[in-house]
Amino acid sequence: MSLFQTHLFTDDQNELVTSAVGRWSERNHVDVKSEHGQAALIQAIALVGSGMRSPDDIVARLDEVCAPPAPEYPRSLVEE
């Protein structure tokens, strides 16, 4: 399911997608407009499209498949 197919969703399904992605992005400090944020949005649309209805389950699944990359630390902090 793509971003453009959300017009087939009910208002409740659209709210579920946006609230779950909003919670996930806030918890992970990811801008929804970023590459990772857009990937999470697409995943959430697919999850809701496949029948998932629990916001907590959607956020947990997004944590599994859309985790943001680990922050890069300067080598001077990592290597001693």
C-alpha positions, 0 to 999 in steps of 0.5 A: 500500500502506498501513501496515495492509497490512504484515500481509501482509509476511513477517518479512523484509520488515517488517524491511527496512522498519523497518531502512531507515526507521530508517537514513534517519531517523537519517541525516536527524535525523527522528523516525519519529513525525513527519510526515516520518517517517511519510511515509518509512515509507509510502514504504518500505512501498510500495517493499518492496511493489513488490519493492525488496529492497536496504536501500541502494536504499530509503534512497536512494529515501527521500532523493529523495522524503522529504527533510526540509525545510531548516532555517529560519534567522533572517533576521539570519543569511541577509540582510545 
